[in-house]
Amino acid sequence: MAIAGAKIYFILLGLVQQVVLKHILGLQNYGALGRVQSVASVVYNPIVSTSVQGVSRAVSSAADEDREATTRRVLGIHGVAILPVALLFFLGAPTIAIAIGAPHLTLALRIVSGVLFLYGLYTPLVGVLNGQKRFGAQAALDALFASLRTVGLLAGAYYFAKRGAGVEGALAGFVAAACLILLIALPIAGLGRAGHGGTSVRQHLAFLAPLLGGQLALNMLFQCDLTLLGRFAADAAEAARLPVTEADTLAGAYRNAQLFCFLPYQLLLSITFVLFPLLATAKRDGDTAAVARYTTTGVRLALIIAGAMVSVTASLPQGLLTLVFGQDSATLGSPAMSVLALGLGSFAVFGILVTVLTSLGREKLSAALTCVALALVVTMCFIQVRGQPFGPDMLLRTAYATSAGLGLATIMTAVAVRKVAGAIVGLATVLRTALALGCCVGMGRALGELGKLETLVAAAGIGLVYLLLLVVTRELTRKDLELIRGVMGRGQRSA
């Protein structure tokens, strides 16, 4: 619950951050910044996830007397590995910029290589805290870093936008924030002590390799639609004899829609941080009943939470985009958002499912399923978007292609989890959640265009209706409230 609270703070602050960035930079430069971060996150997000999960597993599975030595050993592995990765990204920035159809973003890509390097040093420290089950400290760092990153991005964008380099300035502020959080995290997590015992270098690397491959594929899946849209839009702009920078405008509107649609995935990351060490420990102890129980509970929570958020974002795309990002983003992005909300809602559940597989030692299967999902989305984007005339219809086509690929991949992964864990969320839960979601989307569409205040009221009302429908269908019961109270009580007693 501490991590979930920090994640909610992170999401809300990130939303404010994006709104202000769009205001400072304008839609086109905001889209350019989004394209840089989309490409860079394909590299640094796998570093984040692999570092946290890999170090957490090593620390949590070590015997008490070996924990300090294990901490020192795995931190050293990650510290040595990140330097060549960051250097390669820096040197390859011109090639990457050309590949995505944005040679004007080369300098920005080189700046963000600094974030990659600092993340590679910081996130293993978060993994230490997670493996020690120091969730409060982890949550505090998450919240602090969210604040520092927001200040850095906004201050850098504001200062350098007046000098015609707002995108580069924002990323320089991001680098400064990452450097500061690293210095703060070092004394909190500690570096362990040299010694013997615990996970060996070979064992740790053997675990990390398929996990990194899976996370790389997952984050390529996470960002491929925006990246491909930017490239295809740049090609279409050239064909229409427009500047390639016009593609940044479409990318900016699509990214605004993505930010709402990604909310379920971002919030559900808090479940993965808790679920991973619990499942890893149960697997180590051979407790099959606990594995099944944790899996069922985690996936059920993911489905219900994702449904609650999608019920709002899929119902009110025009109103939400106008309210937060302005009419220009709403005009271009709202048709795509109504479709993309459903696709990325399924992607949020997909993220939980692959976490279950990874924590149960099925990293290769997790990576393979993620690669299949990536192949589906990329293939569909090529079929639906490539070669289309430049214009807003490219956004809607991208959303349809992405949602279809992600929906199919989620079903395939759910089948795999059922076989590996011996349990999955019940069909009744799926049907009840789908019914509540469908009713809410229908209600939202019936409301038509709304003003800003009306959008806020409607969003709250739709969320409430979703929950009431789950109560009426007895998906949410008193047992769920007792579970929450029990968790809170154990947390208070531990404190």
C-alpha positions in Angstrom: 0.0 0.0 0.0 2.9 2.3 0.6 4.3 1.7 -2.9 0.8 2.1 -4.3 0.4 5.4 -2.6 3.8 6.6 -4.0 2.8 5.3 -7.4 -0.4 7.3 -7.3 1.6 10.4 -6.4 4.0 9.6 -9.2 1.1 9.4 -11.7 -0.6 12.5 -10.6 2.6 14.5 -10.5 3.6 13.1 -13.9 0.2 14.2 -15.4 0.8 17.7 -14.0 4.3 17.6 -15.5 3.1 16.7 -18.9 0.4 19.4 -18.9 2.9 22.1 -18.0 5.5 20.8 -20.5 3.0 20.9 -23.3 2.1 24.5 -22.3 5.8 25.5 -22.2 7.0 23.7 -25.3 3.9 23.8 -27.5 2.4 20.7 -29.2 5.1 20.2 -31.8 8.1 20.5 -29.5 6.2 18.5 -26.9 5.8 15.8 -29.5 9.5 15.9 -30.2 10.3 15.4 -26.5 7.9 12.5 -26.4 9.5 10.8 -29.4 13.0 11.1 -27.7 11.7 9.8 -24.4 9.8 7.0 -26.2 13.0 5.7 -27.9 15.2 6.2 -24.8 12.7 4.5 -22.5 13.0 1.3 -24.6 16.5 1.1 -23.2 16.4 2.6 -19.8 13.0 1.1 -18.7 14.4 -2.5 -19.1 17.4 -1.4 -17.0 15.0 -0.2 -14.3 12.8 -3.3 -14.3 15.7 -5.7 -14.6 17.7 -4.0 -11.9 14.9 -3.8 -9.4 13.6 -7.4 -10.0 17.0 -9.0 -10.4 18.6 -7.4 -7.3 15.4 -7.9 -5.3 15.3 -11.6 -6.1 19.0 -12.0 -5.2 18.7 -10.2 -1.9 15.3 -11.7 -0.8 16.4 -15.3 -1.6 19.7 -15.0 0.2 20.1 -16.3 3.7 20.4 -13.7 6.4 24.1 -14.2 6.9 24.8 -13.9 3.2 22.6 -10.9 2.4 25.2 -8.2 2.8 27.7 -10.0 0.6 25.0 -10.6 -2.0 24.1 -6.9 -2.0 27.7 -5.8 -2.6 28.2 -8.4 -5.4 25.0 -7.6 -7.4 25.5 -3.9 -7.1 29.0 -4.3 -8.5 27.6 -6.3 -11.5 25.1 -3.6 -12.4 27.6 -0.8 -11.9 30.1 -2.3 -14.3 27.5 -3.3 -16.9 25.8 0.1 -17.3 28.7 2.2 -18.6 29.2 0.5 -22.0 25.4 0.5 -22.5 25.2 4.3 -21.9 28.2 5.0 -24.1 26.9 2.9 -26.9 23.6 4.8 -26.8 25.5 8.1 -26.9 27.6 7.2 -29.9 24.6 5.6 -31.7 22.3 8.7 -31.3 22.7 9.9 -34.9 21.8 6.5 -36.3 18.8 6.2 -34.0 17.6 9.7 -35.0 17.7 8.8 -38.7 16.0 5.5 -38.1 13.0 7.1 -36.4 12.8 9.8 -39.1 13.9 12.6 -36.7 17.5 13.7 -37.4 16.8 17.0 -35.7 16.6 15.1 -32.3 20.2 13.8 -32.3 21.5 16.1 -29.5 18.4 15.4 -27.4 19.1 11.6 -27.7 22.7 12.1 -26.6 21.7 14.1 -23.6 19.3 11.3 -22.5 22.1 8.8 -22.5 23.1 10.5 -19.2 19.7 9.4 -17.7 20.4 5.9 -18.9 23.7 5.8 -17.1 22.4 7.2 -13.8 19.3 5.0 -13.8 21.7 2.0 -14.1 23.3 3.0 -10.9 20.2 4.1 -9.0 17.7 1.4 -9.7 19.8 -1.5 -8.2 19.6 0.4 -4.9 15.8 0.4 -5.2 16.1 -3.4 -5.8 18.0 -3.7 -2.5 15.2 -2.0 -0.6 12.6 -4.1 -2.3 14.4 -7.3 -1.6 14.7 -6.3 2.1 10.9 -5.6 2.0 11.6 -2.0 3.0 8.6 -0.8 1.0 8.2 2.4 3.0 11.8 3.6 2.1 11.2 2.5 -1.5 8.0 4.4 -1.7 9.6 7.5 -0.2 12.4 7.4 -2.9 9.8 7.0 -5.6 7.9 10.0 -4.5 11.0 12.1 -4.0 12.4 11.2 -7.4 9.0 12.0 -9.1 9.2 15.5 -7.5 12.9 16.1 -8.5 12.3 14.9 -12.0 9.3 17.2 -12.4 11.2 20.2 -11.2 14.2 19.3 -13.4 12.1 18.8 -16.6 10.0 21.9 -16.1 12.8 24.2 -15.1 15.1 23.1 -17.9 12.3 23.4 -20.5 11.3 26.9 -19.3 14.8 28.2 -19.2 16.0 26.9 -22.5 12.7 27.3 -24.4 13.4 31.0 -24.6 16.7 30.1 -26.3 15.1 27.7 -28.8 16.3 24.5 -27.1 13.3 23.6 -24.9 13.5 19.9 -25.6 17.3 19.7 -24.8 16.8 21.8 -21.7 14.1 19.6 -20.3 16.3 16.5 -20.8 19.2 18.2 -19.1 17.0 18.9 -16.1 16.1 15.2 -16.1 19.8 14.3 -16.0 20.3 16.6 -13.0 17.4 15.1 -11.1 18.7 11.5 -11.7 22.1 12.5 -10.4 20.6 14.0 -7.2 18.4 11.0 -6.4 21.4 8.6 -6.8 23.3 10.6 -4.2 20.3 10.5 -1.9 19.6 6.7 -2.3 23.2 5.6 -1.7 23.3 6.0 2.1 19.7 4.8 2.4 20.1 1.4 0.6 23.8 0.9 1.4 26.4 -1.0 -0.6 26.6 -4.2 1.5 29.9 -5.8 2.5 32.4 -7.9 0.7 32.1 -11.6 1.5 31.2 -15.1 0.3 27.9 -16.8 0.0 24.6 -15.9 -1.6 24.0 -15.5 -5.3 27.1 -15.9 -7.4 28.0 -13.6 -10.4 27.2 -16.5 -12.8 23.8 -17.2 -11.2 22.8 -13.6 -11.2 23.8 -13.0 -14.8 22.0 -16.3 -15.8 18.8 -14.9 -14.2 19.3 -11.4 -15.7 19.8 -12.4 -19.3 16.3 -13.7 -20.1 14.8 -11.1 -17.8 16.5 -8.3 -19.6 15.5 -9.8 -23.0 11.9 -10.0 -21.8 11.9 -6.5 -20.4 13.5 -5.1 -23.6 10.8 -6.7 -25.7 8.1 -5.5 -23.2 9.3 -1.9 -23.5 9.6 -2.1 -27.2 6.0 -3.2 -27.1 5.3 -0.3 -24.7 6.7 2.3 -27.1 6.5 0.8 -30.6 3.2 2.4 -31.6 4.3 5.9 -30.9 7.7 5.3 -32.5 6.3 3.8 -35.6 3.6 6.5 -35.9 6.4 9.1 -35.8 8.3 7.4 -38.5 5.3 6.7 -40.7 4.1 10.3 -40.2 7.5 11.7 -41.1 7.5 9.6 -44.3 3.9 10.8 -45.1 4.9 14.4 -44.4 7.8 14.1 -46.8 5.5 12.6 -49.5 3.1 15.6 -49.0 6.1 18.0 -49.3 5.8 19.1 -45.6 8.6 19.5 -43.1 9.4 16.2 -41.2 8.9 18.1 -38.0 5.1 18.1 -38.7 5.2 14.5 -37.6 6.0 15.8 -34.1 2.6 17.4 -33.9 0.8 14.1 -34.6 3.1 12.3 -32.2 2.4 14.9 -29.5 -1.4 14.4 -29.8 -1.0 10.6 -29.7 1.3 10.9 -26.7 -1.3 13.0 -24.9 -3.9 10.2 -25.5 -1.3 7.6 -24.4 -0.8 9.3 -21.0 -4.4 8.7 -20.0 -4.4 5.2 -21.5 -1.2 4.2 -19.7 -2.5 5.1 -16.3 -3.7 1.6 -15.5 -0.3 0.1 -16.3 1.5 2.7 -14.2 -0.7 2.2 -11.2 -0.5 -1.6 -11.5 3.3 -1.5 -11.3 2.9 -1.2 -7.6 1.3 -4.6 -7.6 4.3 -6.1 -9.4 6.8 -4.7 -6.8 5.0 -6.6 -4.1 3.9 -9.6 -6.0 7.4 -10.5 -7.4 9.2 -11.1 -4.1 6.1 -12.9 -2.6 5.9 -15.3 -5.5 9.7 -15.8 -5.7 9.7 -16.7 -2.0 6.7 -19.1 -2.3 8.4 -20.8 -5.3 11.6 -21.2 -3.3 9.7 -22.8 -0.4 7.8 -25.1 -2.7 4.5 -23.6 -1.5 2.2 -24.3 -4.5 -0.9 -23.1 -2.6 0.6 -19.8 -1.9 1.7 -19.4 -5.5 -1.8 -20.0 -6.7 -3.3 -17.7 -4.1 -0.9 -14.8 -4.9 -1.4 -15.2 -8.6 -5.2 -15.2 -8.4 -5.3 -12.2 -6.1 -2.7 -10.2 -8.1 -4.4 -10.8 -11.4 -7.9 -10.1 -10.0 -6.8 -6.8 -8.5 -5.2 -5.9 -11.7 -8.3 -6.6 -13.7 -10.6 -4.6 -11.4 -8.3 -1.6 -11.1 -7.6 -1.5 -14.8 -11.3 -1.7 -15.5 -12.0 1.2 -13.2 -9.6 3.5 -15.0 -10.5 2.3 -18.5 -14.2 2.9 -17.8 -13.4 6.6 -17.5 -10.7 7.1 -20.1 -12.6 5.2 -22.8 -15.9 7.0 -22.0 -14.7 10.6 -22.0 -11.7 11.0 -24.4 -12.8 14.3 -25.9 -13.6 15.9 -22.5 -10.5 14.6 -20.7 -8.1 15.7 -23.5 -9.6 19.1 -23.7 -9.6 19.6 -20.0 -6.0 18.6 -19.5 -4.1 19.3 -22.8 -6.3 21.7 -24.7 -8.5 21.6 -27.8 -5.6 21.0 -30.3 -4.7 17.7 -28.6 -8.4 16.7 -28.3 -9.2 17.3 -31.9 -6.4 15.1 -33.1 -6.2 12.5 -30.3 -9.7 11.8 -28.9 -10.8 9.3 -31.6 -7.6 7.3 -31.1 -7.9 7.5 -27.3 -11.3 5.9 -27.1 -9.8 2.8 -28.8 -6.4 2.9 -27.2 -7.8 3.0 -23.7 -9.1 -0.6 -24.1 -5.9 -1.8 -25.7 -3.6 -0.4 -23.0 -6.0 -1.5 -20.3 -5.3 -5.1 -21.5 -1.6 -4.3 -21.6 -1.8 -3.4 -17.9 -3.0 -6.9 -17.1 -0.5 -8.3 -19.5 2.3 -6.7 -17.4 1.0 -8.5 -14.3 0.8 -11.8 -16.1 4.4 -11.6 -17.4 5.6 -10.7 -13.8 4.0 -13.8 -12.5 5.8 -15.9 -15.1 9.1 -14.2 -14.4 8.9 -14.6 -10.6 8.1 -18.3 -11.0 11.3 -18.9 -12.9 9.7 -18.9 -16.4 11.7 -16.0 -17.7 12.2 -17.5 -21.2 8.4 -18.1 -21.6 7.7 -14.6 -20.4 10.2 -13.2 -22.9 8.8 -15.3 -25.7 5.3 -14.2 -25.1 6.3 -10.6 -25.0 8.2 -11.0 -28.3 5.0 -12.5 -29.8 3.0 -9.5 -28.6 5.6 -7.1 -30.0 5.5 -8.9 -33.4 1.7 -8.7 -33.5 1.6 -4.9 -32.8 4.4 -4.1 -35.2 3.0 -6.2 -37.9 -0.5 -4.6 -37.5 1.0 -1.1 -37.4 2.8 -1.8 -40.7 -0.3 -3.1 -42.3 -2.7 -0.4 -41.0 -0.5 2.8 -40.8 2.4 2.7 -43.2 1.9 4.4 -46.4 -1.3 6.2 -45.3 -1.8 9.9 -46.1 -0.5 12.4 -43.6 -3.3 13.4 -41.1 -5.1 12.5 -37.9 -6.5 9.3 -39.3 -3.0 7.8 -38.8 -3.5 8.1 -35.0 -6.8 6.1 -35.1 -5.3 3.4 -37.3 -2.3 3.1 -34.9 -4.7 2.8 -32.0 -6.7 0.0 -33.6 -3.5 -1.9 -34.6 -2.1 -1.6 -31.1 -5.2 -2.6 -29.3 -5.8 -5.7 -31.4 -2.3 -6.9 -30.9 -2.2 -6.3 -27.2 -5.6 -7.9 -26.6 -4.6 -11.1 -28.4 -1.3 -11.3 -26.5 -3.0 -10.9 -23.1 -5.3 -13.8 -23.8 -2.3 -16.0 -24.8 -0.3 -15.0 -21.7 -3.3 -15.7 -19.4 -3.4 -19.3 -20.7 0.3 -19.7 -20.0 0.0 -18.3 -16.5 -2.9 -20.8 -15.8 -0.7 -23.7 -16.8 2.4 -22.5 -14.9 0.9 -21.2 -11.6 -2.0 -23.6 -11.5 -4.5 -20.8 -11.1 -5.7 -17.6 -12.8 -8.6 -15.2 -12.2 -12.0 -16.8 -12.4 -14.2 -16.4 -15.5 -16.9 -14.9 -13.4 -14.6 -12.0 -12.4 -13.7 -11.4 -16.1 -17.4 -11.3 -17.1 -18.5 -9.1 -14.3 -15.6 -6.6 -14.9 -16.4 -6.6 -18.6 -20.1 -6.0 -18.0 -19.4 -3.1 -15.6 -16.9 -1.6 -18.1 -19.2 -1.9 -21.1 -22.1 -0.2 -19.2 -19.8 2.6 -18.2 -18.5 3.2 -21.7 -22.0 3.2 -23.1 -23.1 5.7 -20.4 -20.1 8.0 -21.2 -20.8 7.9 -24.9 -24.4 8.8 -24.4 -23.5 11.9 -22.5 -22.0 13.5 -25.7 -19.7 16.6 -25.6 -19.2 18.0 -22.1 -17.7 21.2 -20.7 -14.7 21.1 -18.3 -16.7 21.0 -15.1 -19.2 18.5 -16.5 -16.3 16.3 -17.6 -15.0 16.2 -14.0 -18.4 15.3 -12.6 -19.0 12.7 -15.3 -15.6 11.1 -14.6 -16.3 10.7 -10.9 -19.8 9.5 -11.6 -18.7 6.8 -14.1 -16.0 5.6 -11.7 -18.7 5.3 -9.0 -21.1 3.5 -11.3 -18.3 1.0 -12.2 -17.7 0.2 -8.5 -21.4 0.0 -7.7 -21.9 -2.5 -10.6 -19.2 -4.7 -9.2 -20.9 -4.6 -5.8 -24.3 -5.4 -7.2 -22.9 -8.3 -9.2 -21.1 -9.4 -5.9 -17.6 -9.1 -7.5 -16.7 -6.7 -4.7 -17.7 -8.1 -1.2 -17.0 -7.6 2.4 -14.1 -10.0 2.1 -12.3 -7.4 0.0 -12.7 -4.8 2.7 -11.5 -7.3 5.3 -8.4 -8.1 3.2 -7.5 -4.4 3.0 -8.0 -4.0 6.8 -5.9 -7.0 7.4 -3.0 -5.7 5.3 -3.3 -2.3 7.1 -3.3 -4.0 10.5 -0.2 -6.0 9.7 1.6 -2.9 8.4 0.7 -1.1 11.7 1.9 -3.9 13.8 5.2 -4.2 11.8 5.7 -0.4 12.3 
